[in-house]
Amino acid sequence: MSSEALLTVEHVTMRFGGLFAVNDLSFSAAPKEITAVIGPNGAGKTTLFNCITGFYKPQVGRMTLDHPSGPMLLERLDDFAISAKAGVARTFQNIRLFARMSVLENLIVAQHTTLMRASAFSLAGLLGLSRYARAEARAVERARHWLDKVGLTSLADEEAGSLPYGHQRRLEIARAMCTGPLLLCLDEPAAGLNPRESAELNRLLLDIRDENGIGLLLIEHDMSVVMEISDHIVVLDYGKKIAEGAPAAIKADPAVIRAYLGEPDEEEAR
Ligand SMILES: Nc1ncnc2c1ncn2[C@@H]1O[C@H](COP(=O)(O)OP(=O)(O)OP(=O)(O)O)[C@@H](O)[C@H]1O
């Protein structure tokens, strides 16, 4: 366990009946780094994300987020607290935007927790309407900042569901960033993108890492994305970690090559 870790995963095990989807997994993700989790289909990547973001509670193990207010044990928090209090944001393999809302509205709604705190939801809010107005102005400002970052400013008033797929992917990332996360978890952000859109995505994720100083945790099948932008890679196979390290080392790791390509049969080996 690194003393500089943003997220430390220790011995996490998630079983479905007799199947170990994640099996005694330990690794850490540093702040200001992109950590990729890769592995063949069914390796346990999404299950791991679901444990980190609170959708599943692992039967064994600990996941610690190094929060400025003190370490937070994610397995003890419900999913709402993991995003609102611990600052872990997530995008999904299947995009989950509010399709009938505008692009801008999607980014404002993402900040509802902050707005609720400043609103008449609390007595302090009832007595301080100007505080709510200030919070709302900040939410709009933040939304506009992220619209600009992802290149969607000119589409602010369009229905989110009407955007091309690549734009929706970027909007989802903007929406997650509007929550001000410490750790951004991205589940296959390059899925369905063409090479130009993938290259734009790479630039966006590197910018987020460099300008916001947060940690990024990435599940991705597209190796051009993984190898180009990751600082650290964790490789899973059948729920177990089979390798971890820098991209160059992972590319050359025999266990990784075997997991992806399979064992050669006897005839091929000969
Ligand atoms: N809710 C569930 N109930 C039972 N088994 C599950 C459940 N979710 C996942 N699994 C199983 O756990 C294993 C890991 O699945 P998971 O979706 O985490 O893998 P993955 O690495 O994300 O795969 P992919 O790359 O195909 O998305 C698989 O064998 C899968 O069938």
The ligand as an ORCA input file, in Angstrom:
! r2SCAN-3c Opt
* xyz 0 1
  N     -24.806     -9.691    -10.910
  C     -24.138    -10.771    -11.234
  N     -24.559    -12.017    -10.898
  C     -23.860    -13.100    -11.225
  N     -22.692    -13.105    -11.887
  C     -22.208    -11.901    -12.253
  C     -22.892    -10.691    -11.952
  N     -22.152     -9.636    -12.437
  C     -21.078    -10.186    -13.008
  N     -21.111    -11.531    -12.897
  C     -20.082    -12.459    -13.375
  O     -18.855    -12.041    -12.786
  C     -17.786    -12.179    -13.715
  C     -17.120    -10.824    -13.920
  O     -18.024     -9.993    -14.641
  P     -17.703     -8.480    -14.964
  O     -18.892     -7.910    -15.687
  O     -17.270     -7.784    -13.729
  O     -16.470     -8.622    -15.959
  P     -15.822     -7.531    -16.913
  O     -14.347     -7.703    -16.802
  O     -16.374     -6.185    -16.623
  O     -16.319     -8.039    -18.350
  P     -16.564     -7.197    -19.700
  O     -15.232     -6.757    -20.174
  O     -17.168     -8.219    -20.611
  O     -17.508     -6.064    -19.386
  C     -18.390    -12.773    -14.988
  O     -18.203    -14.165    -14.958
  C     -19.845    -12.399    -14.875
  O     -20.661    -13.330    -15.565
*
